[in-house]
Amino acid sequence: MPHPEDCQYCAKDRRLTEIMIEICTLQVSTLYLFREQTYRGRCIVALNVHQTELFSLDDETLRQFSKDVAKAAHAVQKAFKPGKINYAVYGDLVPHLHYHIVPKYMDGDCWGKPFEMNPSGKKILNDEEYGTIIRAIKKHLAA
Ligand SMILES: [Zn+2]
């Protein structure tokens, strides 16, 4: 499927960079840090090609995409030690396949229930704080 101009994951323009920071590319996807950090370590894993449904992927891409998601979540787990990680795929607003990887903490927001997509008490960090989180994730991706 061609990369539609109106898709922010394909265009990688300001619509994307305003809400997330690229961490690195994985096997068939790209890992981003979500700027809103109510859930410390929250990331997005977006498939590198424009597809909208998991069943549209060939077996090998589906396998690699799943491995990318697991690898990213494992790195987040090792870096920040959340009590649970939520995995969410919706695609109502941006149908390009992407997983929200959302660490949940026992004393943190929405423990024991679904995370809030856009928390009302927005937690925006500075570049240095984002850098610290990204370095921690990268360190554990490499391990
Ligand atoms: Zn796309």
Boltz pocket constraint, residues with backbone or C-beta under 6 A from the ligand:
constraints:
  - pocket:
      binder: B
      contacts: [[A, 3], [A, 4], [A, 7], [A, 8], [A, 9], [A, 10], [A, 11], [A, 49], [A, 50], [A, 51], [A, 96]]
      max_distance: 6.0
